[in-house]
């Protein structure tokens, strides 16, 4: 049985020549994004773009590559909800 990724799953993507690990950040019918890194912005960058306090590094994984994903674990709902509250996304951003 094949794995179908969901938002807030922690996955390993077995690609060549490297394996990437991270949280599924977004999902639609055609692809997912995997968050492989987050870092805080410096004060100057926050002043220029106050909407976002952090920089997220995301990989794009198309549906035809989902067979290369390995499920590791999922975030619990409380942890995911707190992450979303801290993110403070734009009003026009939709969730899946």
C-alpha positions as CSV (number, residue, x, y, z in Angstrom):
1,X,0.0,0.0,0.0
2,X,1.4,3.4,-1.0
3,X,1.7,6.3,1.4
4,X,-0.3,9.5,0.7
5,X,1.3,12.5,2.5
6,X,-0.7,14.9,4.7
7,X,0.1,18.3,6.1
8,X,2.0,18.0,9.4
9,X,3.5,14.6,8.5
10,X,7.3,14.4,9.0
11,X,8.7,12.6,6.0
12,X,12.0,11.4,4.5
13,X,12.3,11.9,0.7
14,X,14.7,9.3,-0.7
15,X,16.1,11.1,-3.7
16,X,19.4,10.7,-5.5
17,X,22.0,11.5,-4.3
18,X,20.6,12.8,-1.0
19,X,17.7,12.0,1.4
20,X,15.8,15.1,2.6
21,X,13.8,15.2,5.9
22,X,11.1,17.6,6.9
23,X,7.5,18.5,7.6
24,X,4.8,18.5,4.9
25,X,3.9,22.2,4.9
26,X,1.4,22.3,2.0
27,X,-0.5,19.8,-0.1
28,X,-2.6,20.0,-3.2
29,X,-3.5,17.5,-5.9
30,X,-0.3,18.0,-7.9
31,X,2.4,18.4,-5.3
32,X,3.4,18.9,-1.7
33,X,6.0,21.2,-0.1
34,X,8.4,19.8,2.5
35,X,9.9,22.3,5.0
36,X,13.5,21.4,5.4
37,X,14.7,24.5,7.3
38,X,13.5,27.5,9.2
39,X,15.5,30.5,10.5
40,X,14.6,33.7,12.2
41,X,14.9,36.9,10.2
42,X,17.1,39.7,11.4
43,X,15.5,42.9,12.5
44,X,16.2,44.7,9.2
45,X,14.4,42.1,7.2
46,X,11.5,42.1,9.6
47,X,11.2,45.8,9.2
48,X,11.1,45.4,5.4
49,X,8.6,42.6,5.5
50,X,6.8,42.5,8.9
51,X,4.3,39.9,7.8
52,X,6.9,37.1,8.2
53,X,9.2,36.7,11.1
54,X,10.9,33.6,9.8
55,X,12.4,32.3,6.5
56,X,11.2,28.9,5.5
57,X,13.1,26.7,3.1
58,X,10.7,24.4,1.2
59,X,11.2,21.6,-1.3
60,X,8.6,20.9,-4.0
61,X,7.7,17.2,-4.3
62,X,5.4,16.4,-7.2
63,X,2.8,13.6,-7.0
64,X,4.7,11.3,-9.2
65,X,7.5,11.3,-6.6
66,X,5.3,10.5,-3.6
67,X,6.4,6.9,-3.9
68,X,9.9,8.0,-2.8
69,X,8.5,9.4,0.5
70,X,8.8,7.5,3.8
71,X,6.4,8.5,6.6
72,X,8.1,9.0,9.9
73,X,5.5,10.6,12.2
74,X,2.9,13.3,12.5
75,X,2.7,16.4,14.7
76,X,-0.1,16.3,17.3
77,X,-2.9,18.7,16.6
78,X,-2.1,21.0,19.5
79,X,1.5,21.4,18.3
80,X,0.4,22.1,14.7
81,X,-2.2,24.6,15.9
82,X,0.4,26.5,17.9
83,X,2.8,26.5,14.9
84,X,0.0,28.0,12.7
85,X,-0.8,30.6,15.3
86,X,2.9,31.6,15.5
87,X,3.1,31.8,11.7
88,X,0.4,34.4,11.4
89,X,-0.1,33.9,7.7
90,X,-1.7,36.4,5.3
91,X,-5.5,36.6,5.1
92,X,-5.5,35.4,1.5
93,X,-3.5,32.3,2.2
94,X,-5.7,29.2,2.1
95,X,-5.3,26.0,4.1
96,X,-5.9,22.4,3.0
